Amino acid sequence: MAEATTKTDGLSCTDGQTIAQKKYKKEYGKKIIVTNQFVKMMDEALKGALKVLEKRKKDLATWGDKEKDEFSRIMGIDVKNNDTIMFDHEYYRCDIENAAKEPLSPKKLDTTTVIEFMRKSVDRMHYIMSELHVDAVPVKVSTISPCSEEAEVVPDKTVYKYGNFVNRTYTSEYSAFVERNATFKYYPEEYKTSLEIHIGYGFKEKDVMGEDSRVSTLCHEVSHFYRVEHINASEEDREKSKGPWGGVGTDDLPNDKDYKHVTGETGGNVYDEYKDKLKEEHSLDVFRNAYNFELYFELTKEECEVY
């Protein structure tokens, strides 16, 4: 027997879709943050993220005993007693002009010391973050299908962005997300107009700076963008990999799936458990996992002002 349907905005939705909408609204539905508040929130977070990245660039350039001690404590990798630990960093070579025809390319490996990897990674993150901007004038991103599970919580079924930031604060399902392969499609000079960071209600619930904050969340998301090298990049870019080509390519481990509501083996959040496990085991995967990588950017305003 065919599934029953319900008329929604002139479109026939199945009973299953209608039930999913009601369930989603009950679990995640929130009153969306209005334009002026959203713009203020993102402007403050973006400025804070730039301060944090500038502080970390300085720390990695200085790289004395104090900086090594702090890095080792946060990441679980003893760089003070062994400053020559090597790390294989994956990246992609791609033809940006023909990305639609060939969206993925074989992964390449760049083997460097941990400190060199961090310097290059933070440089790229800082470039992306400095290109992002907040605009008070909303731009339409998409129209939500009347039968999608989000339909009942999206005002006017329309999603808007403000500069590079998409306002999805109608849902508490997530804090933020990005499309990691966006850096396959755009040249660095196009990041300002083309990259998007989607912001959920969970972002609003965080402090501006510090542990698990809005600022560290932005750094987390920017680190997700794939590191890329355009096939026509200069020889200098190929050698140093220090040009503004993408992010770090981190994953949300384990398995890069949506486990934020899943309980781990010890009863805690599975992402938190895995993050702690990698650190305790002194695994180099801390540089591949965005939840570990984010820890290095959980600075307070006061810590950023200490130079």
C-alpha positions as CSV (number, residue, x, y, z in Angstrom):
1,M,0.0,0.0,0.0
2,A,1.3,3.4,-0.9
3,E,2.4,5.7,2.0
4,A,-0.1,8.4,2.9
5,T,0.7,12.0,2.0
6,T,0.1,15.4,3.4
7,K,-0.1,18.7,1.5
8,T,2.6,21.1,2.5
9,D,2.9,24.4,0.6
10,G,1.3,22.8,-2.4
11,L,3.7,19.9,-2.3
12,S,2.7,16.4,-1.2
13,C,4.9,15.2,1.6
14,T,4.7,11.6,2.9
15,D,3.5,10.9,6.4
16,G,7.1,9.7,7.1
17,Q,8.5,13.0,6.0
18,T,5.9,14.9,8.1
19,I,6.8,12.8,11.2
20,A,10.5,13.5,10.6
21,Q,9.8,17.2,10.4
22,K,8.0,17.2,13.8
23,K,10.7,15.1,15.4
24,Y,13.4,17.4,14.1
25,K,11.6,20.5,15.3
26,K,11.2,19.0,18.8
27,E,14.8,17.9,19.1
28,Y,16.6,20.8,17.4
29,G,14.3,23.6,16.5
30,K,15.3,27.0,17.8
31,K,14.3,30.6,17.3
32,I,16.8,31.9,14.7
33,I,19.2,34.7,15.7
34,V,18.1,37.8,13.9
35,T,20.3,39.8,11.5
36,N,21.9,42.4,13.8
37,Q,22.6,39.9,16.5
38,F,24.1,37.4,14.1
39,V,26.3,40.0,12.4
40,K,27.6,41.2,15.8
41,M,28.2,37.7,17.0
42,M,30.2,36.7,13.9
43,D,32.1,39.9,13.7
44,E,33.3,39.5,17.3
45,A,34.2,35.8,16.7
46,L,36.1,36.5,13.5
47,K,38.2,39.3,15.1
48,G,38.9,37.0,18.0
49,A,40.0,34.1,15.7
50,L,42.4,36.4,13.9
51,K,44.0,37.4,17.2
52,V,44.4,33.8,18.2
53,L,46.0,32.8,14.9
54,E,48.3,35.8,15.1
55,K,49.4,34.8,18.6
56,R,50.0,31.2,17.4
57,K,52.0,32.4,14.4
58,K,54.2,34.3,16.8
59,D,54.6,31.4,19.2
60,L,55.5,29.0,16.4
61,A,58.1,31.5,15.0
62,T,59.6,32.0,18.4
63,W,59.6,28.3,19.3
64,G,61.5,28.5,22.6
65,D,61.2,26.3,25.6
66,K,58.1,28.0,26.8
67,E,56.3,27.6,23.5
68,K,57.5,24.0,23.2
69,D,56.3,23.1,26.7
70,E,52.8,24.6,26.0
71,F,52.5,22.8,22.6
72,S,53.5,19.5,24.2
73,R,51.0,19.9,27.0
74,I,48.2,20.7,24.7
75,M,48.9,18.3,21.8
76,G,50.5,15.4,23.7
77,I,53.5,15.4,21.4
78,D,56.9,15.9,23.1
79,V,58.5,18.4,20.8
80,K,60.7,19.8,23.6
81,N,62.8,16.6,23.9
82,N,62.5,15.7,20.2
83,D,62.2,18.7,17.9
84,T,62.7,16.5,14.8
85,I,59.6,14.4,14.9
86,M,58.4,13.9,11.3
87,F,54.8,14.1,10.1
88,D,53.3,13.0,6.8
89,H,50.7,15.7,5.8
90,E,48.2,14.8,3.0
91,Y,47.2,17.3,0.4
92,Y,45.8,17.4,-3.1
93,R,47.0,18.7,-6.4
94,C,44.1,19.9,-8.4
95,D,43.1,21.7,-11.6
96,I,40.9,24.4,-10.1
97,E,39.7,25.6,-13.5
98,N,38.3,22.1,-14.3
99,A,37.3,21.1,-10.8
100,A,33.8,20.2,-11.9
101,K,35.2,17.6,-14.3
102,E,37.8,16.3,-11.9
103,P,36.7,17.1,-8.3
104,L,39.2,14.8,-6.6
105,S,42.8,14.0,-7.3
106,P,45.2,11.4,-5.8
107,K,46.5,12.4,-2.3
108,K,50.0,13.6,-2.1
109,L,52.3,13.5,1.0
110,D,54.4,16.3,2.3
111,T,56.8,14.9,5.0
112,T,58.2,17.6,7.3
113,T,58.9,18.1,11.0
114,V,56.0,18.8,13.2
115,I,57.0,22.4,13.7
116,E,57.3,23.0,10.0
117,F,53.9,21.4,9.5
118,M,52.3,23.6,12.2
119,R,53.9,26.8,10.8
120,K,52.6,26.2,7.3
121,S,49.2,25.1,8.5
122,V,48.6,28.1,10.7
123,D,49.8,30.4,7.9
124,R,47.2,28.9,5.6
125,M,44.5,29.1,8.3
126,H,45.4,32.8,9.0
127,Y,45.2,33.6,5.3
128,I,41.7,32.1,5.0
129,M,40.5,33.7,8.2
130,S,41.8,37.1,7.1
131,E,39.8,36.7,3.8
132,L,36.5,36.0,5.6
133,H,34.2,38.8,6.3
134,V,30.8,39.6,7.8
135,D,28.3,41.7,5.9
136,A,25.0,43.1,7.3
137,V,23.3,42.7,4.0
138,P,21.8,39.1,3.7
139,V,22.3,37.1,0.6
140,K,20.0,34.1,-0.2
141,V,21.8,30.8,-0.1
142,S,19.1,28.3,-0.6
143,T,15.4,27.5,-0.3
144,I,14.5,24.6,1.9
145,S,12.3,21.9,0.4
146,P,8.9,21.9,2.1
147,C,9.2,18.2,2.7
148,S,12.8,18.2,4.2
149,E,13.1,17.5,7.9
150,E,14.3,21.1,8.6
151,A,11.3,22.7,6.9
152,E,9.4,23.5,10.0
153,V,12.2,25.3,11.7
154,V,13.5,27.5,8.8
155,P,11.8,30.9,8.7
156,D,10.2,31.4,5.3
157,K,12.0,28.2,4.1
158,T,14.9,30.4,3.1
159,V,18.5,30.3,4.3
160,Y,20.7,33.5,4.2
161,K,24.4,34.3,4.5
162,Y,26.1,37.4,5.8
163,G,29.4,37.7,4.1
164,N,31.0,34.2,4.4
165,F,28.7,33.1,7.3
166,V,25.5,31.2,6.7
167,N,22.9,31.7,9.4
168,R,21.5,28.3,10.3
169,T,20.8,29.2,14.0
170,Y,17.3,27.8,13.6
171,T,18.8,24.4,14.6
172,S,20.8,23.2,17.6
173,E,21.8,20.0,15.7
174,Y,25.4,21.4,15.2
175,S,27.6,24.4,16.0
176,A,29.1,24.8,12.6
177,F,30.1,23.0,9.4
178,V,31.9,23.6,6.1
179,E,32.2,21.9,2.8
180,R,35.8,20.7,2.9
181,N,36.3,20.5,-0.8
182,A,35.4,24.1,-1.4
183,T,39.1,24.9,-1.7
184,F,39.2,22.6,-4.8
185,K,37.0,25.0,-6.6
186,Y,38.3,28.4,-5.8
187,Y,41.6,30.3,-6.1
188,P,42.8,31.9,-2.8
189,E,41.8,35.3,-4.1
190,E,38.2,34.0,-4.4
191,Y,37.9,32.8,-0.8
192,K,36.4,36.2,0.3
193,T,33.4,35.8,-2.0
194,S,33.1,32.0,-2.2
195,L,33.9,30.1,1.0
196,E,31.1,29.5,3.4
197,I,30.9,28.6,7.1
198,H,27.5,27.4,8.2
199,I,26.6,28.5,11.7
200,G,24.2,26.6,13.9
201,Y,22.6,27.5,17.2
202,G,25.2,25.6,19.2
203,F,27.7,28.3,18.2
204,K,25.6,30.9,20.0
205,E,25.8,28.8,23.2
206,K,29.6,29.0,23.4
207,D,31.8,31.7,25.0
208,V,33.6,34.0,22.6
209,M,37.1,32.8,23.4
210,G,38.7,30.0,25.5
211,E,37.8,26.4,25.7
212,D,35.3,25.0,23.2
213,S,34.5,28.6,22.2
214,R,33.2,30.4,19.1
215,V,36.7,31.3,18.2
216,S,38.1,27.8,18.6
217,T,35.1,26.5,16.6
218,L,35.9,28.8,13.7
219,C,39.5,27.6,13.8
220,H,38.2,24.0,13.9
221,E,36.1,24.6,10.8
222,V,38.8,26.5,8.8
223,S,41.2,23.6,9.5
224,H,38.8,21.3,7.7
225,F,39.3,22.9,4.3
226,Y,41.5,20.7,2.2
227,R,45.0,21.7,1.6
228,V,45.5,22.0,-2.1
229,E,48.1,22.9,-4.6
230,H,46.9,24.2,-8.0
231,I,48.7,22.3,-10.8
232,N,49.9,25.7,-12.1
233,A,51.2,26.9,-8.8
234,S,54.6,28.5,-8.8
235,E,57.7,26.4,-8.1
236,E,58.0,28.3,-4.8
237,D,54.5,27.2,-3.7
238,R,55.3,23.6,-4.6
239,E,58.5,23.6,-2.7
240,K,57.4,25.5,0.4
241,S,53.7,24.7,0.4
242,K,53.3,28.0,2.2
243,G,51.2,29.8,-0.3
244,P,47.5,30.4,0.6
245,W,46.3,27.2,-0.9
246,G,43.5,25.7,1.3
247,G,43.5,24.7,4.9
248,V,44.8,21.7,6.8
249,G,42.4,19.0,5.7
250,T,41.6,17.8,9.2
251,D,38.8,15.2,9.9
252,D,36.3,14.9,12.6
253,L,37.6,11.6,13.9
254,P,36.5,8.8,14.4
255,N,35.4,8.1,10.9
256,D,34.5,11.7,10.0
257,K,30.8,11.1,10.7
258,D,28.2,12.9,12.7
259,Y,28.7,11.3,16.1
260,K,28.1,14.4,18.3
261,H,25.0,12.8,19.9
262,V,26.5,9.4,20.3
263,T,27.8,8.0,23.6
264,G,31.3,6.6,23.7
265,E,32.6,3.5,25.5
266,T,33.0,5.3,28.8
267,G,29.7,7.1,28.6
268,G,31.0,10.4,27.3
269,N,30.8,12.1,23.9
270,V,32.6,9.8,21.4
271,Y,34.5,12.7,19.8
272,D,35.8,13.8,23.2
273,E,36.8,10.3,24.1
274,Y,38.7,9.8,20.9
275,K,40.4,13.2,21.2
276,D,41.6,12.3,24.7
277,K,42.7,8.8,23.5
278,L,44.9,10.3,20.7
279,K,46.5,12.7,23.1
280,E,47.2,10.0,25.8
281,E,48.7,7.7,23.2
282,H,50.9,10.6,21.9
283,S,49.5,9.8,18.4
284,L,50.4,12.0,15.4
285,D,46.8,11.7,14.5
286,V,46.2,14.6,16.8
287,F,47.2,16.7,13.7
288,R,44.6,15.0,11.6
289,N,41.8,15.2,14.0
290,A,40.1,18.6,14.1
291,Y,39.0,18.2,17.8
292,N,42.6,17.8,18.8
293,F,43.9,20.5,16.4
294,E,41.3,22.9,17.8
295,L,42.8,22.7,21.3
296,Y,45.8,24.8,20.2
297,F,43.5,27.7,19.5
298,E,41.5,27.7,22.8
299,L,43.1,30.9,24.0
300,T,41.5,33.6,26.1
301,K,41.6,37.2,25.3
302,E,44.2,37.8,28.0
303,E,46.4,35.1,26.6
304,C,46.3,36.6,23.2
305,E,47.5,40.0,24.6
306,V,50.6,38.4,26.1
307,Y,53.3,38.8,23.5
